[in-house]
């Protein structure tokens, strides 16, 4: 039994009901944690002598809306994938939510909520890595406790997740947009946000300023949507 396998058994025994699921595949360990245990579990991983995950090296949001539906429902890249850039699909675009009501947006049954947050942790002391995921329990107003008090490096990562996915991090000292423009409306990494955006900008020589106008690019899909099951594959 290698160290990661021992760590897996240690965490299952030490955290018990505080984790929803643990999975060790391809020498990568992933924990699913309920949102109410998010801070406690992360604090355990940071400070317990057997884990010592001193560094948070990444935090990102995930939107599982429409995951596995329609064009995502493939296991291999298709030879016709790129032709869809210029050809209209035979069925309605599953990502066109312009006329859809919020209650009609579908989250696959295998996921407890639409939005998740994933962190990747590094133990310099143990030379090991781990992935931890939790779920925002409100699809309309996703929020989680901030991890800044556990890892200060979470600061800008949480701002990025707020900017791109609209996930609120309670307790963050300066939660504001990081990548989008001032006054930007919406969250561009959400699945119901138009791929072409909502507005475009240009410099107007007559008014001598930058102006915003409705986007003029015609919607199209450039690449195939692919979901690959990695379990048992190398």
Buried (B, 14 or more C-beta within 10 A) or exposed (E): EEEBEEBBEEBEEEBEEBBBEBEEEEEEBBBBBBBEBBBEBBBBBBEBEEBBBBBBEBBBBBBBBBBBEBBBEBEEEEEEBEEBEEEEEEEEBBBEBEEEEEEEBBBEEEBBBBBBBBBBBBBEEBEBBBBBBBBBBEBEEBBBBBBBEBBEBBBEBBBBBBBBBBBBBEEBEEBEBBEEEEEBEEBBBBBBBBEEEEEEEEEEEEEEEEEEEEBEEEEEBEEBBEEEEEEEEE
